[in-house]
Amino acid sequence: MAKDRIDGERYGIHGLYEGDDRVSSDKLPCVSCAIGDLFRDENIRKLMSSN
């Protein structure tokens, strides 16, 4: 996936993930998860609802 970037005054999203798409870290190759799993995690849901 391409990286997000700020182009002048606009922020462009160049890679969207959803559902069972897997994301991983280029810094920590052992870190990988499905996006859907993140949103099912109770701690993540609490963080999202606190804003």
Backbone as a ProteinNet text record, in pm:
[ID]
protein_1_A
[PRIMARY]
MAKDRIDGERYGIHGLYEGDDRVSSDKLPCVSCAIGDLFRDENIRKLMSSN
[TERTIARY]
83.2	0	87.7	40.2	110.9	88.7	178.9	170	81.1	17.3	-58.5	41.5	-2.5	90.5	15.9	86	32.5	85.9	-5.2	30.2	-17.9	72	31	-55.6	-178.1	-273.1	-365.8	-350.6	-441.6	-372.5	-446.6	-398	-461.5	-379.3	-431.2	-415	-521.9	-516.8	-495.7	-384.7	-349.9	-358.3	-399	-414.7	-524.4	-633.8	-743.5	-751	-779.4	-790.6	-927.3	-985.7	-1115.1	-1131.7	-1227.2	-1264.7	-1149.4	-1129.1	-1025.4	-890.7	-876.7	-746.4	-645	-528.3	-422.7	-330	-294.8	-196.9	-76.5	38.6	160.6	251.7	348.6	442.7	570.9	619.4	748.9	862.9	833.3	933.7	939.3	823.2	812.9	746.6	822.8	764	681.2	700.4	622.3	483.6	455.3	325.9	236.3	123.4	27.6	-108.8	-213.5	-348.1	-447.4	-566.2	-675.2	-745.3	-781.5	-848.5	-973.9	-1052	-1174.6	-1147.5	-1032.8	-996.6	-973.5	-916	-892.4	-1024.3	-1123.7	-1249.6	-1335.5	-1301.7	-1371.7	-1307	-1186.4	-1114.7	-1180.7	-1216.9	-1287.8	-1208	-1077.5	-995.7	-993.3	-984.8	-985.8	-1121.9	-1228.6	-1363.9	-1379.4	-1322.4	-1329.3	-1253.5	-1136	-1057.8	-1133.4	-1196.4	-1269.6	-1390.9	-1456.7	-1577.4	-1545.3	-1421.4	-1386.8	-1364.7	-1362.5	-1339.9	-1467.8
-118.6	0	125	224	351.4	423.7	510.3	582.6	705.4	744.5	868.9	983.1	1097.9	1209.9	1342.3	1445.2	1579.9	1640.9	1686.5	1744.4	1888.9	1980.4	2119.9	2131.6	2175	2189	2068.5	1969.3	1855.3	1731.2	1654.2	1526.3	1418.9	1339.8	1236.8	1098	1021.8	883.3	796.1	724.3	644.5	495.3	456.8	315.5	297.8	237	212.3	63.8	31.6	-107	-126.7	-244.1	-273.2	-423.3	-459.6	-599.8	-693	-790.8	-891.6	-853.5	-728.7	-684.4	-693.1	-745.2	-756.1	-636	-582.2	-474.3	-524.7	-473.8	-512.2	-391.2	-400.8	-292	-316.4	-213.3	-226.3	-215.7	-162.2	-151.3	-277.2	-341.1	-461.8	-570.8	-645.9	-744	-852.2	-870.9	-973.2	-922.4	-793.7	-736	-737.1	-804.9	-813.9	-847.9	-785.7	-818	-779.4	-836.2	-798.8	-676.8	-582.6	-460.5	-493.1	-588.4	-626.1	-669.6	-736.3	-779.8	-660.7	-553.4	-434.2	-377.3	-369.6	-308.6	-398.6	-525.4	-615.9	-616	-563.2	-560	-458	-502.6	-417.3	-292.2	-303.9	-187.3	-83.3	-128.6	-34.9	34.1	-42.4	16.2	123.6	99.7	201.1	326.1	308.7	424.9	505	436.7	505.7	579.5	524.1	588.3	701.5	715.3	820.2	954.9	958.3	1085.6	1153.3
0	0	0	-68.2	-69.8	63	95.9	222.7	207.9	318.5	321.9	319.2	270.3	267.7	265.4	308.6	302.1	173.2	88.7	-39.9	-38.9	-7.8	8.9	131.2	113.7	223.8	235.6	148.1	148.4	201.5	277.6	328.3	243.3	174.9	87.1	146.8	144.9	191.1	68.1	66.7	-50.2	-23.8	93.6	125.1	227.8	188.7	281.7	311.6	435	478.8	541	520.8	583.5	599.5	684.1	700.9	731.4	644.7	665.7	605.8	554.9	504.9	617.4	588	688.4	677.6	791.7	797.4	875.2	839.6	909.4	918.4	1003.9	1027	948.8	880.5	814.4	916.1	1033.6	1140.3	1227	1246.1	1328	1245.1	1167.2	1076.2	1145.4	1274.4	1343.9	1382.7	1359.4	1393.9	1270.5	1282.5	1173	1230.6	1177.4	1221.9	1113.4	1122.7	1032.8	1091.1	1006.4	1051.3	1131.5	1085.8	1156.6	1299.5	1322	1457.5	1548.9	1495.2	1576.9	1628.4	1540.1	1578.2	1665.8	1674.1	1765.9	1904.7	1914.8	2042	2135.8	2256	2350.7	2388.5	2405.5	2441	2330.6	2206.7	2093.4	2085.3	2106.1	2102.4	2210.8	2328.8	2435.6	2395.4	2335.9	2291	2184.9	2091.8	1986.1	2040.5	2140.8	2194	2290.2	2333.8	2429.4	2361.7	2230	2159.9	2126.6
[MASK]
+++++++++++++++++++++++++++++++++++++++++++++++++++

